[in-house]
Amino acid sequence: MSCRTCELRPKAHSFYLLREPINQTKVFYSCPAKALDYWDGPGISKHIHGLLNEHEFPEWIWHIDAEDFAIKHAIEISSAMDIISLFRSTPEIGERLRQVTILNPNWYIRAWLTAIRPFLSFELQKKIVFSDAALSTGNPE
């Protein structure tokens, strides 16, 4: 793991490789409500960047689980802006991103996405889909 914070506190951020590539596509998972440091935008961005750069791969999918996503997570717009800045400063990350799946969407995540949507590129907006399907992560978070 390339995130020093998560080496010391494994539940600080929530972004990890869910499964190895299927057809050259890696699948990553996040659950903001399970991250102890959900407010740490710079640290989360660094964590994402480090993990995505550990291995070369042509495409990736990001599952963001909104289970238990609440107002305290939604008001952390600065964390979202840090991640958006990562996408802007490292365009190959966004170019390789095939899809963002919002799992278990609730009112708070929809309001949060409405607030950040103007800052997302049109290409990134088109990659966001919603799913009520359960996902087995295999991670004991």
N, CA, C and O of each residue as an XYZ file, in Angstrom:
564
protein
N       0.850     -1.178      0.000
C       0.000      0.000      0.000
C       0.891      1.234      0.000
O       1.898      1.273      0.706
N       0.532      2.228     -0.776
C       1.347      3.419     -0.898
C       0.879      4.569     -0.009
O       1.495      5.634     -0.029
N      -0.177      4.393      0.762
C      -0.715      5.452      1.614
C      -0.183      5.271      3.042
O      -0.539      4.316      3.733
N       0.655      6.185      3.459
C       1.262      6.103      4.798
C       0.184      6.160      5.889
O       0.266      5.442      6.886
N      -0.821      7.017      5.695
C      -1.896      7.131      6.681
C      -2.596      5.793      6.867
O      -2.867      5.384      7.996
N      -2.891      5.106      5.760
C      -3.594      3.826      5.845
C      -2.693      2.696      6.333
O      -3.186      1.691      6.846
N      -1.386      2.848      6.179
C      -0.480      1.867      6.767
C      -0.570      1.932      8.280
O      -0.516      0.904      8.955
N      -0.710      3.152      8.820
C      -0.801      3.343     10.268
C      -2.216      3.100     10.793
O      -2.396      2.568     11.889
N      -3.223      3.495      9.998
C      -4.632      3.341     10.373
C      -5.385      2.830      9.160
O      -5.869      3.632      8.361
N      -5.498      1.519      8.998
C      -6.071      0.934      7.776
C      -7.465      1.412      7.385
O      -7.824      1.311      6.212
N      -8.250      1.920      8.301
C      -9.604      2.371      7.966
C      -9.693      3.893      7.790
O     -10.792      4.449      7.773
N      -8.548      4.566      7.660
C      -8.551      6.021      7.521
C      -9.259      6.452      6.244
O     -10.117      7.335      6.268
N      -8.898      5.826      5.132
C      -9.498      6.135      3.832
C     -10.196      4.876      3.334
O      -9.917      3.775      3.809
N     -11.077      5.036      2.404
C     -11.761      3.871      1.851
C     -11.612      3.913      0.331
O     -12.436      4.499     -0.370
N     -10.558      3.289     -0.159
C     -10.342      3.130     -1.599
C      -9.374      1.973     -1.746
O      -8.208      2.078     -1.365
N      -9.854      0.877     -2.294
C      -8.972     -0.272     -2.447
C      -9.357     -1.085     -3.668
O     -10.468     -0.984     -4.187
N      -8.410     -1.889     -4.109
C      -8.637     -2.775     -5.247
C      -9.595     -3.865     -4.812
O      -9.316     -4.616     -3.877
N     -10.717     -3.946     -5.490
C     -11.738     -4.934     -5.158
C     -11.405     -6.284     -5.761
O     -11.516     -7.315     -5.098
N     -10.997     -6.275     -7.015
C     -10.613     -7.535     -7.642
C      -9.659     -7.256     -8.790
O      -9.629     -6.168     -9.365
N      -8.896     -8.265     -9.092
C      -7.920     -8.170    -10.166
C      -8.615     -7.978    -11.505
O      -9.818     -8.208    -11.631
N      -7.865     -7.566    -12.480
C      -8.469     -7.215    -13.771
C      -9.308     -8.315    -14.400
O      -8.947     -9.492    -14.416
N     -10.437     -7.872    -14.913
C     -11.282     -8.702    -15.759
C     -11.208     -8.027    -17.120
O     -11.627     -6.879    -17.270
N     -10.685     -8.723    -18.098
C     -10.500     -8.108    -19.419
C      -9.684     -6.822    -19.322
O     -10.026     -5.817    -19.946
N      -8.606     -6.853    -18.539
C      -7.695     -5.712    -18.380
C      -8.298     -4.534    -17.617
O      -7.724     -3.446    -17.636
N      -9.437     -4.716    -16.947
C     -10.076     -3.638    -16.197
C      -9.997     -3.946    -14.709
O     -10.488     -4.980    -14.255
N      -9.367     -3.027    -13.939
C      -9.312     -3.194    -12.489
C     -10.541     -2.535    -11.877
O     -11.030     -1.523    -12.380
N     -11.032     -3.113    -10.795
C     -12.225     -2.612    -10.121
C     -11.828     -2.162     -8.710
O     -11.262     -2.928     -7.931
N     -12.143     -0.897     -8.406
C     -11.842     -0.330     -7.098
C     -13.134     -0.007     -6.365
O     -14.178      0.202     -6.982
N     -13.050      0.030     -5.040
C     -14.228      0.217     -4.187
C     -13.953      1.284     -3.139
O     -12.861      1.351     -2.575
N     -14.952      2.112     -2.885
C     -14.913      3.102     -1.806
C     -16.247      3.096     -1.086
O     -17.297      2.878     -1.690
N     -16.190      3.337      0.205
C     -17.408      3.561      0.986
C     -17.088      4.705      1.944
O     -16.529      4.472      3.016
N     -17.436      5.945      1.571
C     -17.090      7.098      2.408
C     -17.531      6.965      3.860
O     -16.833      7.440      4.756
N     -18.671      6.331      4.113
C     -19.160      6.196      5.490
C     -18.282      5.275      6.333
O     -18.328      5.334      7.561
N     -17.493      4.435      5.694
C     -16.611      3.527      6.433
C     -15.205      4.092      6.611
O     -14.381      3.494      7.303
N     -14.930      5.226      5.999
C     -13.622      5.864      6.132
C     -13.605      6.712      7.400
O     -14.461      7.578      7.581
N     -12.644      6.468      8.267
C     -12.541      7.266      9.487
C     -12.196      8.720      9.171
O     -12.682      9.639      9.831
N     -11.357      8.921      8.158
C     -10.927     10.267      7.768
C     -11.616     10.696      6.475
O     -10.953     11.136      5.535
N     -12.937     10.570      6.423
C     -13.702     10.924      5.226
C     -13.543     12.398      4.858
O     -13.823     12.782      3.722
N     -13.106     13.210      5.786
C     -12.927     14.649      5.607
C     -11.553     15.002      5.037
O     -11.316     16.158      4.685
N     -10.649     14.036      4.940
C      -9.244     14.270      4.552
C      -9.072     14.244      3.031
O      -8.491     13.309      2.481
N      -9.576     15.268      2.366
C      -9.499     15.335      0.909
C      -8.099     15.170      0.338
O      -7.903     14.352     -0.561
N      -7.112     15.927      0.835
C      -5.760     15.766      0.297
C      -5.201     14.349      0.501
O      -4.546     13.799     -0.384
N      -5.465     13.776      1.665
C      -4.983     12.420      1.944
C      -5.682     11.373      1.085
O      -5.044     10.442      0.594
N      -6.986     11.524      0.904
C      -7.742     10.583      0.072
C      -7.271     10.673     -1.379
O      -7.100      9.652     -2.044
N      -7.064     11.896     -1.864
C      -6.580     12.071     -3.238
C      -5.207     11.436     -3.426
O      -4.949     10.774     -4.431
N      -4.340     11.645     -2.455
C      -2.999     11.046     -2.517
C      -3.098      9.517     -2.489
O      -2.374      8.832     -3.211
N      -3.991      8.994     -1.660
C      -4.209      7.553     -1.557
C      -4.677      7.001     -2.912
O      -4.133      6.010     -3.400
N      -5.682      7.641     -3.513
C      -6.210      7.197     -4.804
C      -5.116      7.241     -5.864
O      -4.919      6.279     -6.606
N      -4.413      8.358     -5.929
C      -3.360      8.520     -6.933
C      -2.286      7.447     -6.766
O      -1.851      6.838     -7.744
N      -1.865      7.223     -5.531
C      -0.835      6.219     -5.277
C      -1.268      4.818     -5.661
O      -0.503      4.078     -6.279
N      -2.475      4.451     -5.304
C      -2.959      3.107     -5.606
C      -3.151      2.907     -7.107
O      -2.838      1.843     -7.640
N      -3.661      3.925     -7.782
C      -3.855      3.805     -9.229
C      -2.529      3.749     -9.977
O      -2.460      3.191    -11.072
N      -1.488      4.314     -9.404
C      -0.189      4.320    -10.069
C       0.698      3.142     -9.695
O       1.791      2.998    -10.243
N       0.246      2.297     -8.771
C       1.058      1.139     -8.385
C       1.239      0.156     -9.529
O       2.282     -0.490     -9.632
N       0.247      0.037    -10.380
C       0.299     -0.921    -11.481
C      -0.225     -0.267    -12.753
O      -1.094      0.604    -12.714
N       0.313     -0.700    -13.859
C      -0.186     -0.230    -15.150
C      -1.387     -1.080    -15.561
O      -1.350     -2.306    -15.460
N      -2.422     -0.440    -16.010
C      -3.600     -1.127    -16.523
C      -4.336     -0.150    -17.421
O      -4.297      1.058    -17.184
N      -5.001     -0.649    -18.437
C      -5.633      0.240    -19.410
C      -6.943      0.878    -18.936
O      -7.251      1.999    -19.341
N      -7.718      0.198    -18.094
C      -9.012      0.725    -17.669
C      -9.272      0.386    -16.211
O      -8.701     -0.556    -15.661
N     -10.156      1.182    -15.592
C     -10.589      0.890    -14.235
C     -12.034      1.320    -14.045
O     -12.550      2.186    -14.750
N     -12.666      0.687    -13.073
C     -14.045      0.983    -12.680
C     -14.011      1.335    -11.198
O     -13.269      0.728    -10.426
N     -14.810      2.310    -10.808
C     -14.852      2.745     -9.411
C     -16.265      2.557     -8.879
O     -17.200      3.207     -9.345
N     -16.421      1.663     -7.897
C     -17.686      1.483     -7.189
C     -17.630      2.348     -5.929
O     -16.770      2.151     -5.071
N     -18.549      3.300     -5.827
C     -18.653      4.124     -4.627
C     -19.934      3.706     -3.915
O     -21.039      3.903     -4.421
N     -19.763      3.132     -2.748
C     -20.898      2.624     -1.981
C     -21.434      3.736     -1.081
O     -20.723      4.220     -0.200
N     -22.672      4.136     -1.298
C     -23.288      5.214     -0.520
C     -24.006      4.701      0.724
O     -24.730      5.458      1.371
N     -23.819      3.444      1.064
C     -24.439      2.910      2.279
C     -24.016      3.760      3.481
O     -22.827      3.998      3.690
N     -24.970      4.202      4.245
C     -24.760      5.038      5.428
C     -24.157      6.411      5.120
O     -23.690      7.094      6.032
N     -24.160      6.824      3.851
C     -23.705      8.165      3.482
C     -24.694      9.151      4.087
O     -25.896      9.063      3.834
N     -24.194     10.088      4.886
C     -25.067     10.985      5.645
C     -24.671     12.442      5.416
O     -23.760     12.742      4.645
N     -25.364     13.321      6.091
C     -25.106     14.757      5.933
C     -23.661     15.103      6.268
O     -23.075     15.968      5.617
N     -23.073     14.450      7.263
C     -21.685     14.768      7.622
C     -20.718     14.452      6.482
O     -19.668     15.085      6.369
N     -21.060     13.486      5.643
C     -20.226     13.175      4.481
C     -20.512     14.145      3.345
O     -19.599     14.593      2.652
N     -21.787     14.465      3.159
C     -22.200     15.332      2.060
C     -21.634     16.745      2.189
O     -21.352     17.389      1.179
N     -21.465     17.231      3.411
C     -20.957     18.599      3.574
C     -19.450     18.702      3.340
O     -18.907     19.805      3.297
N     -18.788     17.592      3.192
C     -17.342     17.615      2.929
C     -17.067     17.820      1.441
O     -16.382     17.014      0.811
N     -17.598     18.890      0.895
C     -17.425     19.212     -0.521
C     -15.940     19.390     -0.850
O     -15.510     19.077     -1.960
N     -15.159     19.890      0.105
C     -13.730     20.103     -0.167
C     -13.025     18.781     -0.469
O     -12.092     18.756     -1.271
N     -13.451     17.691      0.154
C     -12.856     16.384     -0.161
C     -13.151     16.003     -1.603
O     -12.274     15.517     -2.317
N     -14.393     16.227     -2.030
C     -14.758     15.941     -3.421
C     -13.960     16.819     -4.369
O     -13.517     16.357     -5.420
N     -13.774     18.079     -4.007
C     -13.024     18.995     -4.872
C     -11.561     18.566     -4.995
O     -10.956     18.729     -6.055
N     -10.992     18.023     -3.924
C      -9.615     17.513     -3.993
C      -9.520     16.343     -4.969
O      -8.554     16.241     -5.725
N     -10.507     15.471     -4.954
C     -10.512     14.327     -5.883
C     -10.726     14.819     -7.317
O     -10.090     14.318     -8.244
N     -11.605     15.783     -7.500
C     -11.814     16.364     -8.831
C     -10.518     17.004     -9.324
O     -10.171     16.879    -10.499
N      -9.803     17.687     -8.433
C      -8.512     18.287     -8.806
C      -7.521     17.226     -9.248
O      -6.738     17.453    -10.170
N      -7.548     16.068     -8.597
C      -6.682     14.957     -9.001
C      -6.998     14.552    -10.441
O      -6.086     14.345    -11.243
N      -8.269     14.439    -10.766
C      -8.671     14.067    -12.130
C      -8.220     15.130    -13.141
O      -7.809     14.804    -14.254
N      -8.302     16.386    -12.745
C      -7.892     17.468    -13.652
C      -6.381     17.519    -13.828
O      -5.895     17.752    -14.935
N      -5.639     17.306    -12.758
C      -4.178     17.402    -12.835
C      -3.523     16.152    -13.409
O      -2.374     16.191    -13.850
N      -4.254     15.048    -13.402
C      -3.739     13.785    -13.933
C      -4.774     13.233    -14.910
O      -5.496     12.294    -14.575
N      -4.855     13.803    -16.114
C      -5.934     13.431    -17.043
C      -5.979     11.952    -17.400
O      -7.050     11.431    -17.714
N      -4.834     11.259    -17.360
C      -4.859      9.840    -17.721
C      -5.684      9.004    -16.739
O      -6.192      7.945    -17.105
N      -5.818      9.467    -15.511
C      -6.661      8.755    -14.544
C      -8.112      8.772    -15.018
O      -8.773      7.734    -15.039
N      -8.603      9.938    -15.394
C      -9.971     10.058    -15.887
C     -10.176      9.385    -17.235
O     -11.242      8.835    -17.510
N      -9.147      9.434    -18.074
C      -9.257      8.811    -19.396
C      -9.378      7.291    -19.286
O     -10.090      6.660    -20.068
N      -8.677      6.707    -18.309
C      -8.713      5.250    -18.135
C      -9.949      4.785    -17.365
O     -10.282      3.600    -17.379
N     -10.629      5.719    -16.694
C     -11.827      5.384    -15.926
C     -12.969      5.051    -16.879
O     -13.376      5.881    -17.691
N     -13.478      3.832    -16.770
C     -14.569      3.398    -17.648
C     -15.935      3.740    -17.071
O     -16.849      4.114    -17.805
N     -16.072      3.611    -15.743
C     -17.385      3.821    -15.131
C     -17.234      4.116    -13.647
O     -16.324      3.610    -12.989
N     -18.143      4.946    -13.126
C     -18.292      5.161    -11.686
C     -19.685      4.675    -11.343
O     -20.676      5.220    -11.829
N     -19.765      3.655    -10.508
C     -21.055      3.106    -10.099
C     -21.350      3.559     -8.672
O     -20.587      3.258     -7.753
N     -22.440      4.270     -8.488
C     -22.875      4.676     -7.152
C     -23.812      3.585     -6.650
O     -24.926      3.429     -7.150
N     -23.351      2.840     -5.665
C     -24.132      1.757     -5.077
C     -24.965      2.285     -3.912
O     -24.527      3.178     -3.187
N     -26.137      1.746     -3.735
C     -27.016      2.117     -2.615
C     -27.238      3.627     -2.530
O     -27.078      4.209     -1.457
N     -27.603      4.269     -3.639
C     -27.757      5.728     -3.608
C     -28.900      6.156     -2.687
O     -29.954      5.523     -2.637
N     -28.662      7.238     -1.967
C     -29.704      7.801     -1.112
C     -29.822      9.291     -1.411
O     -29.134      9.807     -2.292
N     -30.680      9.972     -0.688
C     -30.913     11.382     -0.933
C     -29.641     12.197     -0.764
O     -29.382     13.106     -1.552
N     -28.838     11.885      0.259
C     -27.629     12.656      0.538
C     -26.605     12.551     -0.595
O     -26.000     13.552     -0.981
N     -26.414     11.358     -1.117
C     -25.433     11.205     -2.203
C     -25.932     11.903     -3.458
O     -25.137     12.473     -4.206
N     -27.227     11.867     -3.695
C     -27.777     12.561     -4.873
C     -27.611     14.077     -4.722
O     -27.277     14.755     -5.694
N     -27.838     14.616     -3.531
C     -27.651     16.045     -3.282
C     -26.175     16.418     -3.434
O     -25.844     17.457     -4.006
N     -25.305     15.569     -2.920
C     -23.851     15.793     -3.022
C     -23.422     15.818     -4.483
O     -22.654     16.692     -4.885
N     -23.907     14.871     -5.282
C     -23.563     14.852     -6.704
C     -24.107     16.075     -7.426
O     -23.455     16.604     -8.327
N     -25.289     16.527     -7.042
C     -25.844     17.744     -7.641
C     -24.935     18.932     -7.344
O     -24.722     19.783     -8.208
N     -24.398     18.994     -6.129
C     -23.522     20.105     -5.738
C     -22.190     20.093     -6.489
O     -21.665     21.152     -6.831
N     -21.640     18.905     -6.748
C     -20.326     18.854     -7.409
C     -20.412     18.729     -8.928
O     -19.415     18.934     -9.620
N     -21.579     18.398     -9.450
C     -21.734     18.183    -10.901
C     -21.168     19.314    -11.761
O     -20.533     19.023    -12.775
N     -21.366     20.598    -11.407
C     -20.817     21.661    -12.256
C     -19.286     21.628    -12.382
O     -18.726     22.213    -13.308
N     -18.627     20.954    -11.464
C     -17.169     20.899    -11.473
C     -16.630     19.654    -12.193
O     -15.423     19.524    -12.394
N     -17.525     18.750    -12.577
C     -17.130     17.531    -13.272
C     -17.120     17.773    -14.780
O     -17.968     18.488    -15.313
N     -16.156     17.172    -15.448
C     -16.150     17.256    -16.906
C     -17.376     16.511    -17.442
O     -17.913     15.619    -16.786
N     -17.799     16.891    -18.630
C     -18.931     16.217    -19.254
C     -18.624     14.730    -19.433
O     -19.501     13.887    -19.248
N     -17.375     14.409    -19.792
C     -16.977     13.013    -19.989
C     -17.122     12.215    -18.686
O     -17.584     11.074    -18.698
N     -16.726     12.825    -17.570
C     -16.853     12.135    -16.282
C     -18.324     11.993    -15.886
O     -18.723     10.949    -15.370
N     -19.123     13.016    -16.117
C     -20.542     12.936    -15.785
C     -21.222     11.773    -16.502
O     -22.079     11.101    -15.928
N     -20.843     11.537    -17.750
C     -21.447     10.452    -18.536
C     -21.078      9.070    -17.990
O     -21.764      8.088    -18.275
N     -20.007      8.992    -17.214
C     -19.544      7.698    -16.703
C     -20.208      7.306    -15.385
O     -20.012      6.187    -14.911
N     -20.985      8.198    -14.790
C     -21.618      7.935    -13.490
C     -22.955      7.241    -13.689
O     -23.821      7.731    -14.414
N     -23.117      6.083    -13.030
C     -24.375      5.338    -13.064
C     -24.773      4.985    -11.631
O     -23.931      4.914    -10.736
N     -26.057      4.768    -11.437
C     -26.576      4.396    -10.114
C     -27.015      2.947    -10.121
O     -27.519      2.441    -11.124
N     -26.818      2.279     -8.981
C     -27.238      0.893     -8.850
C     -27.695      0.627     -7.421
O     -27.024      1.000     -6.459
N     -28.837     -0.018     -7.301
C     -29.319     -0.426     -5.989
C     -28.879     -1.843     -5.647
O     -29.216     -2.367     -4.585
N     -28.135     -2.451     -6.542
C     -27.691     -3.838     -6.337
C     -26.652     -3.901     -5.227
O     -25.811     -3.013     -5.091
N     -26.723     -4.950     -4.447
C     -25.730     -5.180     -3.400
C     -24.438     -5.676     -4.040
O     -24.454     -6.319     -5.090
N     -23.331     -5.368     -3.394
C     -22.027     -5.775     -3.891
C     -21.268     -6.420     -2.754
O     -21.133     -5.835     -1.679
N     -20.780     -7.605     -2.983
C     -19.960     -8.271     -1.982
C     -18.519     -7.854     -2.198
O     -17.916     -8.187     -3.219
N     -17.964     -7.125     -1.236
C     -16.610     -6.594     -1.390
C     -15.546     -7.578     -0.957
O     -14.409     -7.502     -1.422
N     -15.890     -8.493     -0.083
C     -14.882     -9.416      0.408
C     -13.894     -8.744      1.354
O     -12.892     -9.352      1.730
N     -14.161     -7.497      1.744
C     -13.282     -6.766      2.641
C     -13.959     -6.642      3.986
O     -15.124     -6.250      4.047
N     -13.271     -6.962      5.064
C     -13.894     -6.934      6.393
C     -13.960     -5.538      7.014
O     -13.782     -5.414      8.226
N     -14.207     -4.491      6.238
C     -14.258     -3.124      6.765
C     -15.313     -2.964      7.804
O     -15.484     -1.873      8.347
